[in-house]
Amino acid sequence: MLEIIYQDEWLVAVNKPAGWLVHRSWLDRKEKVVVMQTVRDQIGQHVFTAHRLDRPTSGVLLMGLSSEVGRLLSQQFEQHQIQKTYHALLRGWLQQSGTLDYPLVEELDKIADKFATEERSAQPAMTDYRALACTEMPVAIGRYPTARYSLVELSPRTGRKHQLRRHMAHLRHPIIGDTTHGDLRQNRGAAEHFGCQRLMLHASALTLNHPVTGEPLVIRAGLDGVWQKMMQQFGWQEMIPDVPRVEFAPEASQDSISE
């Protein structure tokens, strides 16, 4: 059973677990458990995707309950009318906040793009980031006697593949658990000392205008057990408090999604 965090006659949103595919893919034909089919079985009707979350990322996944509403949501995502807020656990101390404007060349998939020969040019990519907390833990990882970590809030202004992971790696503060762009030694250390064996990237909130009613809507997804355990170990229990999962409020703004 998936956690349904919002549902009305037009929309449904779930808190996607890390490790789940959004829909079946020929890239992983053996996978039998996917979000779309599970939600369909839970609510007894078809759902239509409007955006996606990478398999290792957890958090808010919003779907339409008709093809038309799914199309309207997709348009909002494509036109950057929906504000996305993520939280991430990074290697090292990232103590400043700002906007990273760093173009990215599209990453090719090893299977889907196996025969691609055309060189890709870098595309604009921008991410707002806000430092929330830092800690130094008394565990030896590599040649250092302690390990440093940062908690950050991320808001992508563009939607490039693996943008948040690549941007944090560019800042030399890769996301813990990132097996592609991260620090393998740090990932192993986090798994060994803190029981963290997943990508520590969580889609915390979506802020949008309802595609049918036009009302401002904020949908939030709570943290899973791995995240909660890490927050407790680092003393950050109060950094992302328990907040209402859904808000309908005329004054809803980007500030309202801070958790």
Disulfide bonds with the S-S distance in Angstrom:
none
